[in-house]
Amino acid sequence: MKSYNAGLVQRANKIGIVTEAAFLDACQELLEAPTLVDLGSIFSAHLGTVRLFGGDAVALFTEVHTFRKGELRCTRL
């Protein structure tokens, strides 16, 4: 079984998509990306899939991306 960031799982649970592995995988890939990897490419590659889960999912995915870029300080992830 794959392990996901605990904060991510909690936030996904709040919006009702904690069982959606495709969403969790996309977010986890952003969180685990090496420092010099183009995060925008990862974001773009998964955005179409994430959109299938609705606006709250897109908002959380965008927040994870922004957090990972270092532009958002977030204690929830």
LINDA-V366732 format. One record per helix or strand of 2 or more residues. SS is the DSSP state (a for helix, b for strand). FROM is the first residue (numbers start at 1). TO is the last residue. If there is no record, write none. Layout:
SS|FROM|TO  SS|FROM|TO
This chain:
a|6|14  a|21|32  a|39|51  a|55|68
